[in-house]
Amino acid sequence: MNINEKYRKLIVARLKNTISANQSNELDLWISESEENKQLYQVFVSTWTITESVNKEVFLIDKAAEWEKLKNDLHFSTSANSVKRKQLYPAWFRIAAAVVLFFSVALLISKQFTNKSTTYSANNVISNVLLPDSSTVSLNANSVIEVSSDFKTKLRKIKLQGEAFFLVQSMPDKRGFVVETQLATVSVKGTRFNVKEFSDTAVNVIVTQGSVAFTANADSANTVLLTSGQSAYYSKQLNKIEVYNTISGNAIAWYTKTLTFNNQQLDSVLNDLESYYGVTFQFSEPNPVHCLLSATFNNQSLQSVLTVIEATISVKFTKKTDKLYVVSGTCQ
């Protein structure tokens, strides 16, 4: 079984969160074409995930190339005899061991799914999770999902704490897909959407493809249907769902890795940068409200972004600590 180079690159792009919407659609179509494609995709993603835990030496190698080399070396064998012990283990050998371990514990993982829920956590980094139905979840930093024990056979149910972007595959048996938070529930069949839980006060949903039903847990009659390009916000205090027909430009920048500003005031720009980079900005003088910025930043470092802003609207950023920047200047 071989993955075409084109689709291998698309899978890697998805795992790195650099894939475009059109590319993602093309990859999903390929996955759905056959059971073999689905299995290849699952094995590739699982191998990638496992190797992320191997030391930094592994991160420096080409995973796609190592995957191809690994297939040739192992011939998909899971026999313990096919791996010889060595005193010193090179990077490719540790990847091989990780993959053999993956296949060896496959039955154990399956048992965990059938007997109890499975939890995935993202600690300080964005993490990608491949679900048993080939749906994928991108977990924002410090977020957690719990996958129900009967996910593979009954209603596909997930509990979320934090924020996550879901790419949900439609199922031949029409089984639904439900994301539960403390305050609200999102129900779908096949779509793409983002859910963000604000502690125990509010929940926000953004739909980028397909449609979802958004329901307040406190009142099942309080339900709205959202379609592509819409978002909704539920407030516990008001027990009310507000629907918006537009999506804030940078609402899911954590997932897209793209920040877009269109004639946007500086204070609003800095609010988005604070959310994206986890820093704080303070003005050394009254905020110049006439400062406007139009720019797009694609997966760039904070320093690179600040350099462009300084050159564009003539303000200056002074770094006080790792997390604090002081803004000065009057804009031109």
Contacts in CASP RR format, 6 or more apart in sequence:
PFRMAT RR
TARGET T0000
AUTHOR 0000-0000-0000
METHOD contacts of the structure
MODEL  1
MNINEKYRKLIVARLKNTISANQSNELDLWISESEENKQLYQVFVSTWTI
TESVNKEVFLIDKAAEWEKLKNDLHFSTSANSVKRKQLYPAWFRIAAAVV
LFFSVALLISKQFTNKSTTYSANNVISNVLLPDSSTVSLNANSVIEVSSD
FKTKLRKIKLQGEAFFLVQSMPDKRGFVVETQLATVSVKGTRFNVKEFSD
TAVNVIVTQGSVAFTANADSANTVLLTSGQSAYYSKQLNKIEVYNTISGN
AIAWYTKTLTFNNQQLDSVLNDLESYYGVTFQFSEPNPVHCLLSATFNNQ
SLQSVLTVIEATISVKFTKKTDKLYVVSGTCQ
1 36 0 8 1.000
1 39 0 8 1.000
1 40 0 8 1.000
1 76 0 8 1.000
2 40 0 8 1.000
2 71 0 8 1.000
3 11 0 8 1.000
3 40 0 8 1.000
3 41 0 8 1.000
3 44 0 8 1.000
7 27 0 8 1.000
7 30 0 8 1.000
8 44 0 8 1.000
8 64 0 8 1.000
8 67 0 8 1.000
9 64 0 8 1.000
10 19 0 8 1.000
10 23 0 8 1.000
10 24 0 8 1.000
10 26 0 8 1.000
10 27 0 8 1.000
10 30 0 8 1.000
11 27 0 8 1.000
11 41 0 8 1.000
11 44 0 8 1.000
11 45 0 8 1.000
12 48 0 8 1.000
12 63 0 8 1.000
12 64 0 8 1.000
13 19 0 8 1.000
13 23 0 8 1.000
14 24 0 8 1.000
14 27 0 8 1.000
14 128 0 8 1.000
14 136 0 8 1.000
15 45 0 8 1.000
15 48 0 8 1.000
15 128 0 8 1.000
17 126 0 8 1.000
17 128 0 8 1.000
17 138 0 8 1.000
17 255 0 8 1.000
17 256 0 8 1.000
17 257 0 8 1.000
18 257 0 8 1.000
18 299 0 8 1.000
19 27 0 8 1.000
21 208 0 8 1.000
21 209 0 8 1.000
24 167 0 8 1.000
28 167 0 8 1.000
28 169 0 8 1.000
30 37 0 8 1.000
31 37 0 8 1.000
31 38 0 8 1.000
31 41 0 8 1.000
31 134 0 8 1.000
31 169 0 8 1.000
32 38 0 8 1.000
32 169 0 8 1.000
38 134 0 8 1.000
41 130 0 8 1.000
41 134 0 8 1.000
42 130 0 8 1.000
42 134 0 8 1.000
44 67 0 8 1.000
45 128 0 8 1.000
45 130 0 8 1.000
45 136 0 8 1.000
46 102 0 8 1.000
46 130 0 8 1.000
47 67 0 8 1.000
47 70 0 8 1.000
47 95 0 8 1.000
47 98 0 8 1.000
47 99 0 8 1.000
47 102 0 8 1.000
48 63 0 8 1.000
49 128 0 8 1.000
49 130 0 8 1.000
50 98 0 8 1.000
50 99 0 8 1.000
50 101 0 8 1.000
50 102 0 8 1.000
51 58 0 8 1.000
51 63 0 8 1.000
51 95 0 8 1.000
51 98 0 8 1.000
53 98 0 8 1.000
54 91 0 8 1.000
54 94 0 8 1.000
54 95 0 8 1.000
54 98 0 8 1.000
55 94 0 8 1.000
57 91 0 8 1.000
58 91 0 8 1.000
58 94 0 8 1.000
58 95 0 8 1.000
60 91 0 8 1.000
61 91 0 8 1.000
61 92 0 8 1.000
66 91 0 8 1.000
66 92 0 8 1.000
66 95 0 8 1.000
69 92 0 8 1.000
70 92 0 8 1.000
70 95 0 8 1.000
70 96 0 8 1.000
70 99 0 8 1.000
73 92 0 8 1.000
73 96 0 8 1.000
74 82 0 8 1.000
74 96 0 8 1.000
74 99 0 8 1.000
74 100 0 8 1.000
78 100 0 8 1.000
78 103 0 8 1.000
78 104 0 8 1.000
80 100 0 8 1.000
82 100 0 8 1.000
83 93 0 8 1.000
83 96 0 8 1.000
83 97 0 8 1.000
83 100 0 8 1.000
86 93 0 8 1.000
89 97 0 8 1.000
112 118 0 8 1.000
113 132 0 8 1.000
113 147 0 8 1.000
113 149 0 8 1.000
113 151 0 8 1.000
113 152 0 8 1.000
114 149 0 8 1.000
114 150 0 8 1.000
114 152 0 8 1.000
115 149 0 8 1.000
116 149 0 8 1.000
117 146 0 8 1.000
117 147 0 8 1.000
117 148 0 8 1.000
117 149 0 8 1.000
117 159 0 8 1.000
118 146 0 8 1.000
118 147 0 8 1.000
118 149 0 8 1.000
119 144 0 8 1.000
119 145 0 8 1.000
119 146 0 8 1.000
119 147 0 8 1.000
120 127 0 8 1.000
120 129 0 8 1.000
120 137 0 8 1.000
120 139 0 8 1.000
120 144 0 8 1.000
120 145 0 8 1.000
120 147 0 8 1.000
121 127 0 8 1.000
121 139 0 8 1.000
121 143 0 8 1.000
121 144 0 8 1.000
122 139 0 8 1.000
122 140 0 8 1.000
122 141 0 8 1.000
122 142 0 8 1.000
122 143 0 8 1.000
122 144 0 8 1.000
123 141 0 8 1.000
123 142 0 8 1.000
124 141 0 8 1.000
124 142 0 8 1.000
125 141 0 8 1.000
126 138 0 8 1.000
126 139 0 8 1.000
126 140 0 8 1.000
126 141 0 8 1.000
126 254 0 8 1.000
126 255 0 8 1.000
127 138 0 8 1.000
127 139 0 8 1.000
128 136 0 8 1.000
128 137 0 8 1.000
128 138 0 8 1.000
128 139 0 8 1.000
129 136 0 8 1.000
129 137 0 8 1.000
129 138 0 8 1.000
129 139 0 8 1.000
129 145 0 8 1.000
130 136 0 8 1.000
131 137 0 8 1.000
131 147 0 8 1.000
131 151 0 8 1.000
131 156 0 8 1.000
132 147 0 8 1.000
132 151 0 8 1.000
132 152 0 8 1.000
133 151 0 8 1.000
133 152 0 8 1.000
133 156 0 8 1.000
133 169 0 8 1.000
133 171 0 8 1.000
134 169 0 8 1.000
135 156 0 8 1.000
135 166 0 8 1.000
135 167 0 8 1.000
135 168 0 8 1.000
135 169 0 8 1.000
135 177 0 8 1.000
136 166 0 8 1.000
136 167 0 8 1.000
137 145 0 8 1.000
137 158 0 8 1.000
137 164 0 8 1.000
137 165 0 8 1.000
137 166 0 8 1.000
137 167 0 8 1.000
138 164 0 8 1.000
138 165 0 8 1.000
138 255 0 8 1.000
139 145 0 8 1.000
139 163 0 8 1.000
139 164 0 8 1.000
140 162 0 8 1.000
140 163 0 8 1.000
140 164 0 8 1.000
140 165 0 8 1.000
140 196 0 8 1.000
140 254 0 8 1.000
140 255 0 8 1.000
141 254 0 8 1.000
142 162 0 8 1.000
143 160 0 8 1.000
143 161 0 8 1.000
143 162 0 8 1.000
143 163 0 8 1.000
143 164 0 8 1.000
144 160 0 8 1.000
144 161 0 8 1.000
144 162 0 8 1.000
145 158 0 8 1.000
145 159 0 8 1.000
145 160 0 8 1.000
145 161 0 8 1.000
145 164 0 8 1.000
146 158 0 8 1.000
146 159 0 8 1.000
147 157 0 8 1.000
147 158 0 8 1.000
148 154 0 8 1.000
148 155 0 8 1.000
148 156 0 8 1.000
148 157 0 8 1.000
148 158 0 8 1.000
151 157 0 8 1.000
151 158 0 8 1.000
154 175 0 8 1.000
155 175 0 8 1.000
155 176 0 8 1.000
155 178 0 8 1.000
156 171 0 8 1.000
156 175 0 8 1.000
156 176 0 8 1.000
156 177 0 8 1.000
156 178 0 8 1.000
157 178 0 8 1.000
157 180 0 8 1.000
158 177 0 8 1.000
158 178 0 8 1.000
158 179 0 8 1.000
158 180 0 8 1.000
159 179 0 8 1.000
159 180 0 8 1.000
159 181 0 8 1.000
160 179 0 8 1.000
160 180 0 8 1.000
160 181 0 8 1.000
160 195 0 8 1.000
160 197 0 8 1.000
161 181 0 8 1.000
161 182 0 8 1.000
161 197 0 8 1.000
162 181 0 8 1.000
162 196 0 8 1.000
162 197 0 8 1.000
163 194 0 8 1.000
163 195 0 8 1.000
163 196 0 8 1.000
163 197 0 8 1.000
163 254 0 8 1.000
164 179 0 8 1.000
164 194 0 8 1.000
164 195 0 8 1.000
165 192 0 8 1.000
165 193 0 8 1.000
165 194 0 8 1.000
165 252 0 8 1.000
165 255 0 8 1.000
166 177 0 8 1.000
166 179 0 8 1.000
166 188 0 8 1.000
166 191 0 8 1.000
166 192 0 8 1.000
166 193 0 8 1.000
166 194 0 8 1.000
166 195 0 8 1.000
167 192 0 8 1.000
168 177 0 8 1.000
168 188 0 8 1.000
168 189 0 8 1.000
168 190 0 8 1.000
168 191 0 8 1.000
168 192 0 8 1.000
168 193 0 8 1.000
169 190 0 8 1.000
170 189 0 8 1.000
170 190 0 8 1.000
171 189 0 8 1.000
174 189 0 8 1.000
175 189 0 8 1.000
176 187 0 8 1.000
176 188 0 8 1.000
176 189 0 8 1.000
177 187 0 8 1.000
177 188 0 8 1.000
177 189 0 8 1.000
177 190 0 8 1.000
178 185 0 8 1.000
178 186 0 8 1.000
178 187 0 8 1.000
178 188 0 8 1.000
179 185 0 8 1.000
179 186 0 8 1.000
179 195 0 8 1.000
180 217 0 8 1.000
181 195 0 8 1.000
181 197 0 8 1.000
181 203 0 8 1.000
181 217 0 8 1.000
182 197 0 8 1.000
182 200 0 8 1.000
182 217 0 8 1.000
183 197 0 8 1.000
183 200 0 8 1.000
183 201 0 8 1.000
183 202 0 8 1.000
183 203 0 8 1.000
183 216 0 8 1.000
183 217 0 8 1.000
183 218 0 8 1.000
183 234 0 8 1.000
183 236 0 8 1.000
184 203 0 8 1.000
184 205 0 8 1.000
184 214 0 8 1.000
184 215 0 8 1.000
184 216 0 8 1.000
184 217 0 8 1.000
184 234 0 8 1.000
185 214 0 8 1.000
185 215 0 8 1.000
185 217 0 8 1.000
186 193 0 8 1.000
186 195 0 8 1.000
186 205 0 8 1.000
186 212 0 8 1.000
186 213 0 8 1.000
186 214 0 8 1.000
186 215 0 8 1.000
187 212 0 8 1.000
187 213 0 8 1.000
187 215 0 8 1.000
188 210 0 8 1.000
188 211 0 8 1.000
188 212 0 8 1.000
188 213 0 8 1.000
190 210 0 8 1.000
191 207 0 8 1.000
191 209 0 8 1.000
191 210 0 8 1.000
191 211 0 8 1.000
191 212 0 8 1.000
192 207 0 8 1.000
192 208 0 8 1.000
192 209 0 8 1.000
192 210 0 8 1.000
193 205 0 8 1.000
193 206 0 8 1.000
193 207 0 8 1.000
193 208 0 8 1.000
193 209 0 8 1.000
193 212 0 8 1.000
193 226 0 8 1.000
194 204 0 8 1.000
194 205 0 8 1.000
194 206 0 8 1.000
194 208 0 8 1.000
194 251 0 8 1.000
194 252 0 8 1.000
194 255 0 8 1.000
195 203 0 8 1.000
195 204 0 8 1.000
195 205 0 8 1.000
196 203 0 8 1.000
196 204 0 8 1.000
196 205 0 8 1.000
197 203 0 8 1.000
198 204 0 8 1.000
200 236 0 8 1.000
201 235 0 8 1.000
201 236 0 8 1.000
201 237 0 8 1.000
202 233 0 8 1.000
202 234 0 8 1.000
202 235 0 8 1.000
202 236 0 8 1.000
203 233 0 8 1.000
203 234 0 8 1.000
204 231 0 8 1.000
204 232 0 8 1.000
204 233 0 8 1.000
204 234 0 8 1.000
204 251 0 8 1.000
205 212 0 8 1.000
205 214 0 8 1.000
205 226 0 8 1.000
205 231 0 8 1.000
205 232 0 8 1.000
206 229 0 8 1.000
206 231 0 8 1.000
206 247 0 8 1.000
206 251 0 8 1.000
206 252 0 8 1.000
207 226 0 8 1.000
207 227 0 8 1.000
207 228 0 8 1.000
207 229 0 8 1.000
207 230 0 8 1.000
207 231 0 8 1.000
208 228 0 8 1.000
208 229 0 8 1.000
208 247 0 8 1.000
208 252 0 8 1.000
209 228 0 8 1.000
210 227 0 8 1.000
210 228 0 8 1.000
211 225 0 8 1.000
211 226 0 8 1.000
211 227 0 8 1.000
211 228 0 8 1.000
212 225 0 8 1.000
212 226 0 8 1.000
213 223 0 8 1.000
213 224 0 8 1.000
213 225 0 8 1.000
213 226 0 8 1.000
214 223 0 8 1.000
214 224 0 8 1.000
214 225 0 8 1.000
214 226 0 8 1.000
214 232 0 8 1.000
214 234 0 8 1.000
214 241 0 8 1.000
215 222 0 8 1.000
215 223 0 8 1.000
216 222 0 8 1.000
216 223 0 8 1.000
216 234 0 8 1.000
216 239 0 8 1.000
216 241 0 8 1.000
218 236 0 8 1.000
218 239 0 8 1.000
219 239 0 8 1.000
222 239 0 8 1.000
222 240 0 8 1.000
222 241 0 8 1.000
224 232 0 8 1.000
224 241 0 8 1.000
224 243 0 8 1.000
226 232 0 8 1.000
226 243 0 8 1.000
229 245 0 8 1.000
229 246 0 8 1.000
229 247 0 8 1.000
230 243 0 8 1.000
230 244 0 8 1.000
230 245 0 8 1.000
230 247 0 8 1.000
231 243 0 8 1.000
231 244 0 8 1.000
231 246 0 8 1.000
231 247 0 8 1.000
231 248 0 8 1.000
231 251 0 8 1.000
232 241 0 8 1.000
232 242 0 8 1.000
232 243 0 8 1.000
232 244 0 8 1.000
233 241 0 8 1.000
233 242 0 8 1.000
233 244 0 8 1.000
234 240 0 8 1.000
234 241 0 8 1.000
234 242 0 8 1.000
235 242 0 8 1.000
249 260 0 8 1.000
250 259 0 8 1.000
250 260 0 8 1.000
250 261 0 8 1.000
250 272 0 8 1.000
250 275 0 8 1.000
250 276 0 8 1.000
253 259 0 8 1.000
253 272 0 8 1.000
253 275 0 8 1.000
253 276 0 8 1.000
254 275 0 8 1.000
254 276 0 8 1.000
257 298 0 8 1.000
257 299 0 8 1.000
258 296 0 8 1.000
258 297 0 8 1.000
258 298 0 8 1.000
258 299 0 8 1.000
259 272 0 8 1.000
259 273 0 8 1.000
259 276 0 8 1.000
259 296 0 8 1.000
259 297 0 8 1.000
259 305 0 8 1.000
260 295 0 8 1.000
260 296 0 8 1.000
260 297 0 8 1.000
261 269 0 8 1.000
261 272 0 8 1.000
261 293 0 8 1.000
261 294 0 8 1.000
261 295 0 8 1.000
261 296 0 8 1.000
262 294 0 8 1.000
263 292 0 8 1.000
263 293 0 8 1.000
263 294 0 8 1.000
264 292 0 8 1.000
264 293 0 8 1.000
264 294 0 8 1.000
265 289 0 8 1.000
265 291 0 8 1.000
265 292 0 8 1.000
265 293 0 8 1.000
266 287 0 8 1.000
266 288 0 8 1.000
266 291 0 8 1.000
266 292 0 8 1.000
266 293 0 8 1.000
266 313 0 8 1.000
266 315 0 8 1.000
266 327 0 8 1.000
266 331 0 8 1.000
267 287 0 8 1.000
267 289 0 8 1.000
269 293 0 8 1.000
269 309 0 8 1.000
270 281 0 8 1.000
270 327 0 8 1.000
273 279 0 8 1.000
273 281 0 8 1.000
273 302 0 8 1.000
273 305 0 8 1.000
274 280 0 8 1.000
274 281 0 8 1.000
277 302 0 8 1.000
278 323 0 8 1.000
279 302 0 8 1.000
279 323 0 8 1.000
279 324 0 8 1.000
279 325 0 8 1.000
280 323 0 8 1.000
280 324 0 8 1.000
280 325 0 8 1.000
281 317 0 8 1.000
281 325 0 8 1.000
281 326 0 8 1.000
281 327 0 8 1.000
282 324 0 8 1.000
282 325 0 8 1.000
282 326 0 8 1.000
282 327 0 8 1.000
283 326 0 8 1.000
283 327 0 8 1.000
283 328 0 8 1.000
284 326 0 8 1.000
284 327 0 8 1.000
284 328 0 8 1.000
284 329 0 8 1.000
285 328 0 8 1.000
285 329 0 8 1.000
285 330 0 8 1.000
288 315 0 8 1.000
288 329 0 8 1.000
288 330 0 8 1.000
288 331 0 8 1.000
290 331 0 8 1.000
291 313 0 8 1.000
291 315 0 8 1.000
291 331 0 8 1.000
292 313 0 8 1.000
293 309 0 8 1.000
293 312 0 8 1.000
293 313 0 8 1.000
295 308 0 8 1.000
295 309 0 8 1.000
295 312 0 8 1.000
297 304 0 8 1.000
297 305 0 8 1.000
297 308 0 8 1.000
306 317 0 8 1.000
306 325 0 8 1.000
309 315 0 8 1.000
309 317 0 8 1.000
310 316 0 8 1.000
310 317 0 8 1.000
313 331 0 8 1.000
313 332 0 8 1.000
314 329 0 8 1.000
314 330 0 8 1.000
314 331 0 8 1.000
314 332 0 8 1.000
315 327 0 8 1.000
315 328 0 8 1.000
315 329 0 8 1.000
315 331 0 8 1.000
316 327 0 8 1.000
316 328 0 8 1.000
316 329 0 8 1.000
317 325 0 8 1.000
317 326 0 8 1.000
317 327 0 8 1.000
318 325 0 8 1.000
318 326 0 8 1.000
318 328 0 8 1.000
319 325 0 8 1.000
320 326 0 8 1.000
END
